[in-house]
Amino acid sequence: MVKRIYESLMFSLEWRLYAFVITSLFLWATTGQLVFAAVQALGLQVLLLIGHTTWYYFRKEGASGFTLERVTTKIASFILRSLGSRGQ
């Protein structure tokens, strides 16, 4: 399990580096502030790294409970239950 998490982290880290440079340059061009752009880009890339690593791990692990269909079904049933309880 640790090996798979490590592999997913390394796979995502390389692309985060490229995305950090591109995002920093874009934000620097639009805001004109290099430090602000770098900090904002770093925060964004950290969140994306966590999200992508988690997604890649579950995809490789084959977790059937973490599929898009399963998640949307849970959300829809929660919404229906909450709407049903308001009417009573």
Secondary structure as GFF3:
##gff-version 3
##sequence-region A 1 88
A	DSSP	alpha_helix	2	31	.	.	.	ID=ss1
A	DSSP	alpha_helix	34	61	.	.	.	ID=ss2
A	DSSP	three_ten_helix	64	66	.	.	.	ID=ss3
A	DSSP	alpha_helix	68	87	.	.	.	ID=ss4
###
